[in-house]
Amino acid sequence: MTARRKAIAQISRLARRAGGTAAANRMVPEETPVAFSFAGTTHAVMMASPADFADFALGFSLTEGIIASPDEIEAIEVEDHGAGIDIQIRLKDQANTRFEARRRRLAGPVGCGLCGIESIEEA
């Protein structure tokens, strides 16, 4: 895992208290486009806090039914492309065959607007 980004940022704000205002700082979550790529093909792109990429890839792969167990993943490589993160997930043969059979395209007119895009650049 070479990509490392801040998952939170500190911003300044004005707080209204007891009839007045005071300058203060607040911690807010950062988000970045994260692409899940299997066998070199982007499967999904979503906005996420940039942390715990291997766990995120594993959980996504399990809940999407791409893998039945963690041992079906051969490798996870995280690539920071500046505009977003690309998580390259290499599957073992049986899981890869299952993935190719169920590859999907999403078209999502609601939500954050990322459903169905094929690359970080489109985000």
C-alpha positions as CSV (number, residue, x, y, z in Angstrom):
1,M,0.0,0.0,0.0
2,T,1.8,3.1,-1.2
3,A,-1.1,5.6,-1.2
4,R,-1.6,7.5,2.0
5,R,-3.9,10.5,2.3
6,K,-5.4,12.4,5.2
7,A,-8.8,11.1,6.2
8,I,-9.7,14.3,8.1
9,A,-8.9,17.9,7.6
10,Q,-9.1,20.9,10.0
11,I,-11.1,23.9,8.8
12,S,-11.6,27.2,10.5
13,R,-15.1,28.4,11.3
14,L,-17.1,31.0,13.2
15,A,-19.2,29.6,16.1
16,R,-22.1,31.5,17.5
17,R,-22.2,31.3,21.3
18,A,-24.1,33.3,23.9
19,G,-25.0,36.1,21.6
20,G,-21.5,36.4,20.1
21,T,-19.2,34.7,17.7
22,A,-15.8,33.1,18.2
23,A,-13.3,31.7,15.8
24,A,-12.7,28.0,16.1
25,N,-11.4,25.0,14.2
26,R,-13.4,21.9,13.3
27,M,-12.3,18.5,12.1
28,V,-14.2,17.3,9.0
29,P,-13.9,14.1,7.0
30,E,-12.1,14.2,3.6
31,E,-13.4,12.3,0.7
32,T,-11.8,11.2,-2.6
33,P,-13.0,9.0,-5.5
34,V,-12.0,5.4,-5.0
35,A,-12.0,3.0,-7.9
36,F,-12.2,-0.8,-7.4
37,S,-10.5,-2.5,-10.3
38,F,-10.5,-6.3,-10.9
39,A,-8.2,-7.8,-13.5
40,G,-7.3,-4.3,-14.7
41,T,-10.9,-3.3,-15.3
42,T,-12.7,-0.7,-13.2
43,H,-15.8,-2.3,-11.6
44,A,-17.0,0.6,-9.4
45,V,-16.0,4.1,-8.3
46,M,-17.3,5.7,-5.1
47,M,-16.5,8.5,-2.8
48,A,-14.9,7.5,0.5
49,S,-12.6,8.7,3.2
50,P,-9.1,7.8,2.2
51,A,-8.2,5.3,4.8
52,D,-8.0,1.5,5.4
53,F,-8.0,0.7,1.6
54,A,-7.2,-3.0,2.0
55,D,-10.1,-3.5,4.4
56,F,-12.4,-1.4,2.2
57,A,-11.5,-3.6,-0.9
58,L,-12.0,-6.8,1.1
59,G,-15.3,-5.7,2.5
60,F,-16.5,-4.5,-0.9
61,S,-15.5,-7.7,-2.6
62,L,-17.2,-9.8,0.0
63,T,-20.5,-7.9,0.1
64,E,-20.7,-7.7,-3.7
65,G,-20.4,-11.4,-3.9
66,I,-17.2,-11.2,-6.0
67,I,-15.4,-13.4,-3.5
68,A,-16.7,-16.0,-1.1
69,S,-13.8,-15.6,1.3
70,P,-10.7,-13.4,1.8
71,D,-8.3,-16.2,0.6
72,E,-9.8,-15.7,-3.0
73,I,-7.8,-12.5,-3.3
74,E,-4.3,-12.9,-4.6
75,A,-3.2,-9.3,-4.1
76,I,-4.4,-5.7,-3.4
77,E,-2.4,-2.8,-4.7
78,V,-3.4,0.8,-4.0
79,E,-2.4,3.4,-6.5
80,D,-2.8,7.2,-5.9
81,H,-3.5,9.0,-9.1
82,G,-3.8,12.4,-7.6
83,A,-7.4,12.8,-8.7
84,G,-8.3,9.7,-6.7
85,I,-7.3,6.2,-5.5
86,D,-7.4,3.1,-7.7
87,I,-7.5,-0.1,-5.8
88,Q,-6.2,-2.9,-8.0
89,I,-7.5,-6.3,-6.8
90,R,-6.1,-9.5,-8.2
91,L,-8.4,-12.5,-7.8
92,K,-7.4,-16.1,-7.8
93,D,-8.6,-18.1,-10.8
94,Q,-12.0,-19.4,-9.5
95,A,-13.0,-16.0,-8.1
96,N,-11.8,-14.2,-11.3
97,T,-14.0,-16.5,-13.4
98,R,-17.0,-15.8,-11.2
99,F,-16.3,-12.0,-11.5
100,E,-16.1,-12.1,-15.3
101,A,-19.4,-13.9,-15.4
102,R,-21.2,-11.3,-13.3
103,R,-19.5,-8.0,-14.4
104,R,-22.0,-5.2,-14.2
105,R,-22.6,-1.7,-15.4
106,L,-24.5,0.6,-13.0
107,A,-26.5,3.6,-14.1
108,G,-27.5,5.6,-11.1
109,P,-29.5,8.8,-11.6
110,V,-29.5,9.6,-7.8
111,G,-27.0,9.6,-5.0
112,C,-23.6,11.2,-5.3
113,G,-23.5,10.9,-9.1
114,L,-20.7,8.3,-9.3
115,C,-22.7,5.2,-9.9
116,G,-21.9,3.8,-13.4
117,I,-18.8,5.8,-14.1
118,E,-15.8,3.7,-15.3
119,S,-12.8,5.8,-14.1
120,I,-11.5,8.2,-11.6
121,E,-11.1,10.8,-14.3
122,E,-14.8,10.8,-14.9
123,A,-15.3,11.6,-11.2
